[in-house]
Amino acid sequence: MMLRVALLCVVGASLALAQDAPVGGENMGIPVASLPIPFDKCSVSATNDADMRMTVFAWGYDNEFWTCKQDASYGAMSEWKSVGGFFAGGPTVIRNANNDVVVFGRDVNKKIQYDVFHPDGTSDGWTSLGGSVLSSRVTAVVDPQGLIHIFARNKDSAIWEKRQFANGTEAVWGEWTTLGGIVSSPPEAIVDAEGIMHLFARGIDGKLFHMTQKLEEDGSLTWTGWVGFENSIYLSSSATIVAKLNAQNLIEVVVRGGDKAFWHTRQTVNDERGLMWSPWKSLGGLFSSAASVQMNVDSLLTVYGRGPEKGIWYKQQAHHPVDSPSDAWSKWVPLGGRFTTSVEAVPDSRGYINLFSRGLDRAIWRRGQMYSNKTVGFFGKWEPLGGRFRAFAC
């Protein structure tokens, strides 16, 4: 009888703990050792789902991934929900050609797991992509055929790629392949308007390196070698590199330099009507984490960053001549708040920018643009989305 009572007490206590466990989990996850060099910290990864509602993923203290999404009116965010898994770093999120949300994460064995979340609310379950032992979070892009490519830094400091191939009507994963290089940051990947992929990474000398695809005579695409940027600035340790296509379908790159300011370069037109990279231009400021970049409703870039006082700031392009290496920018404008990670800027289906970051309370906070005085661009107030989540290497 005493044994039965004791068992009932244990079960009751376990149920009570389960009911009282905070969103994001208790702090009972695996410890994560500090990296040997400083790194930018992030808090969420987000995309728009098949209904064009923002879907946000974060890394809980239980080492699971958690998600919330916009409601049907494209306004408030839902409650956080665990999607399981057991990870040693943060999520990478992308929407595939079927309008599924695909999430990648690095597990405790430093291998990549992924899950596919379908529009009907179901998912395929976490599946390992095996292969190499990786030392960074993955970057993911979708190519013009609708196939996913993921890239990450390996333990050998080279960039490795794993990509999907078409097999009839299905997409199947190939093997991990090395793209070489000796880099000191995670890669940044972007697909240009011609369907050509570009990779960017920080070399061990602190400079920015670039690799791109080329079109062969048989119509296939192959990778060129890594090439350092001429007169590159010195990038911050384990730099987060941000590349975006502008309204002219040319690539613009923003990084944080060794002076803690944001720096900018972009593709521009030279005298022979060919492409070249513009001279580096300082955007000024003093920042404690990586930049986030989005295009505003005027088709000009807006750069967001977290200052040393832990508040969020932004700066906008004011003028963008296509055939000139120079352009004009506004002054830095404060958006307030006190945060522990980089800010993530995400456009919703209306083109309104929403900002996400991790507060001092370890909850995720959001601030979105509003329609006011017949103009989009004014930001509302910071609002907490709740939960307790871990920061992770960007």
N, C-alpha and C positions, 0 to 999 in steps of 0.2 A: 504493500500500500504506500509506504514511504517513497519507494522508488518511482511509483506512478505519479505521485504528487511532485517529486523533484523534476521528472521529465516534463510535466505540464508547465511547471514554472519556467524551465529553460525555453520551451517552445513559445510560451507567452512573452518572455523577454525578447526572444528573437523577432517575433512579430511586431512588438512595440518598437524595436530598433529599426526594423524595415519601414514602419509607417512614419517614424520621425526622421529618417535619413534625409538630409537636405538635397535639393536639386544640385547635381554635380557630384554627389557622393561624399562620404566621410573621407577624411585624410588618412586613408589606409592603403593607398596605392603604392606601387613600387617607387623607391627613391630614384631620382634622376640626378646623376653626377654632373657637376659643372663641366662645361666644355673648356678645353685648354686655352681658348681665346674668347674674348667677349663676342656676343652675338645680339642681333636685334630680336626683341621679344614681340610676339604676336598673340592674339587672343581668340580670333575666330577666322573661319573661311566661309564664304557665302557665294551664292549664285541665285538666279531666278529659275523657278521650276517650270513645268509644262503649262501651268496656269499663269505664268509670269508673276508669281508671288515670291518675294525674297525668302530664301531658305538658308538659315544660318546654322553652322556646326561649331561646337566648342569641345574642349578636352577637360573632362571632369577629374576631380581628385580620386575617384575610383578607377581612373585610367580608361574609362569608357568614353565614347563620343556621345554628345548630347545635341539635340536639334530643336529649333523652334522656327516658325514660319509666319508670314503675314496672314491676316484673316482674309475672308472673301471680299471685303471692301478695300483691300490694299492699304490698310491702316495699321492697327495694333498688331503686335506680335503675339503668337500663341504661348502657352506654357511650355517649359522645357520638357523634352522626352528623351530618355536614353535609347540609343540604337545599338548598345552593346559593344563588343570588342574589348581588347585589352592592349593598350598602346603605350609606347615610350616617347611619344611626341604628338604634335597637333595634326589636324586634318588638312587635306587638300581636296577641294570640291570643284567639280566641273559638270556642265550639262552636256550630254552626248547628243548624237544626231537623232535619237528616238525620243528626245525630251525627257530622258531619265536623268536623275541626279546621281552622279557617280562620286563616291567618297573614297579617298586613299589615306592610309595611315601606316606608320612604321611601327612594327610590333617589338616586343622585348628581345627578339632574336635579330633585330635590325633588318628584317625582311618586310616587304610591302604586302599589306592586306587591303582588299577593296570590297566594297558592296555597292549594289545598284538598287536605287530606290525608284520605283515605278510610279507613274501618275495615279494609279488606283490605290496607292498606299501600301502595296506589298514591296518586299525586297528579296534579293537573291540569297542573302546571308554572306558573312565574311569569308573571303577566299584568298588564299596566299598566292602571290605571284612569284614566290621562290627566288632562286638565283642569288645574286651578289649580296654581300653585307654592306649596307649603305650607311653613310655618315651624315646625311642631310634629309630633310623633308623633300618630297618629290614636287616637281612642277609638271603640270598637265596641260596639254592643248589638244584641240580637235583639228585634224587636217581637212583639206577640201573634199576628201572622199567620205568624211564623217567618221574617221577612225581616230582613236585616242593614242597619243604618244606621251609617255612619261619620262622624265629626266631627273637624275639625282647625282650627287657626289658620292663616289665609292670610297671605301677605306684606303684605296691607293691614290686618292686625291684626283682621280680622273672623273670625267662625266660619263655616266652610263645611260643608255636608252633602252626602253622596252616599249614596243608598239603593237597595235592591233593590225591584223591583215584580214582582208575579205575572203571568206570561204563560203561561196554561194551567197546566201542572204544573211549569213551570220558573220560577226566579227570575232576572230580568235587571236589570242595573244601569241606573239613570237617569243624568242629568247632574249635575254639581256645581252646587249652588245656595248662595247666600249667606244667612246668617241674621243678618247685620249685627253691630253691636257694635264696640267698640274695646277689645280685651282684651290682657292682658299675661301670659297663661298658657295652656297647653293646656286644652281643655274637659274636664269630667267629665260623663258621661251616665248616666242610670239610668231604668229603666222601673218605674213604681209598680204596685201591685196592681190598679189599674183599667186598666192598659195605656197610661197617659199617660206620655210622655217628659218628663224634666226635664234641663236643662243648667245647669252651673255654671261660672263662669270668674272670674278676677281682673281687675278693671277697671284702667285706667291710674292711677287714684287709690289703688290698693292695696286696695280694698274688694271684697267678694264680690258677684257679680251672678248672677241666676237667670233662666232662661227656661223656659217650659213650653208644652205643647200645650193647646188648648181644643177642645171638641166643638161643631161647627157644627150648624145645624138639619138639614142634609142628611146628617148622620151622619159627615162627614169630620172629620179632625183638622188643625188649622192651628196655626202657632206664634204665640204672643204676643210682645210686645217684651221686651227685656232690662230687668230691674228690679233696682236695687241693694238689698241687705239693709239694713234700718233699723238704725242703730247698729252697723254691721259693724266688726269689728276690722280692723286693718291686717295684711294677709297678707304673708308673706315673698315675696321676689322670685321671679317666675315660679313661683308656688306650685303645688304638687300638691294637688288637692282630692279628698277621698275621700267618696263618698256611698254609704250602705248602707240597705237596708230592714231594719227591726227586726221583732220577733215580732208586733207589732201592724200590720205593713205600712205603717208611717210612715217617712219618710226621716230619716236622721241624717247629719250632715255633720261631718267632722273636717278641720282645716287646721293648718298651722304658722304661728304669728303672727310679727310682726316682733320679738317678744321671745324667739323660738326655742322657746317653749312650744307644746304642742298645745292647740287650742281646739275647742269642740264646740257645735253647735246642732242642734235637731231639730224636726220637726213635732210639735205638741201640740194639745190641744183647748182652745178658749177658752170663755168663759162662755155663748156662744150655741150651743155644740156645733159650732162650725166649726173649721177648721184655722188655726193660726198658727205662726210660728217662735218657739221659745223664746229667751230672752236668751242671749247668748254666755256660755259658762262655760269658764274655764281648767282644763285637765287637768294643768297644771304641767309639770315636767320641763324639760330643756334638751336640744334635739335638733339634729343636724347634717344631717338629711335628712327626707324625707317620711314621713308615717304610712302604715301598712297596717292595715286594719281587717277583722275577720271576726267572725261570730257564733259563740259557743261552744255547748257542748251544753246549757247552761241557757237558751238563747235570749237571752243578753245579749252586748253587744259587747265585744270585746277589741281594744285598740289597741297596735300595735307600732311601735317607732322605734329609730333609731341615735343614741346619745349622742355627745358630743364626744370621749369616750375611745375611740370606735369600737366599743363594745359594744352589744348589743341589749337593749332593755328592753320590758316590757309592763305594761299596766294594764287592769283589768276593771271593767265595770259591776257594781255590787253590788245595785242596786235600780232599778226602772224604772216609776214611776207614769205611766199613760197621760195623765191629765188634769192633770198638774202640769208646770211648766216646769223643775223641778229633779229631779235623780236623784243617786244615790250611786255613788262609784267607790272601788276599792281603791287601795292605794299602788302606786307603780312598783316592779317587781320585775326584777332583772337576770338576763339569760340568757347573758351573757358573749360571748366571741368578739371578733375584731378585723376590721372590715369597712370597705370603701371605698364602699359604696352603701347606698341604702335597703334595708330588708328587705321581701321579698314573702311574704305569708302566704296559703297555699293549702290549703283543706280537701280531703282525699281522700274516697273513696267511703264510708268509715266515719264521716266527720265529724271525723277527727283533723286537727289543724292542722299543716301542714308549713311551716317557714320556710326561705327561700332568700336568700342574699346573696353578694356577691363579696368574697373575702378579700384580704389584703395580697399574697398570692401570685398574684392575678388568676384563681384558680380559683373555681368556684361551690361553696358550702358549704350543707349542709342540716342542719336539726334538727327532729325530728318528735315529736309527742305519742305517749305510750305508754299502754297499759292496765296499771294497777298498783294493787294493793289494791282491786280492784273499782271503780276510778275512772279516768276518762279525763281527762287534763289535765296530767299530769306529762310534762315534756319529757326526751327522751334527750340524748345527747351530740351535739355538732357533728361532722359527718362530711364529708370532702371528696368532691366529685363529679368533681374533676379538671378538666382543660382550662385554657385561657388565653383569657379573654374580656374584651371592652371594656365599660366603663361607658357609659351613654347617658342623654340627657336624658329624664326620666320623661314 
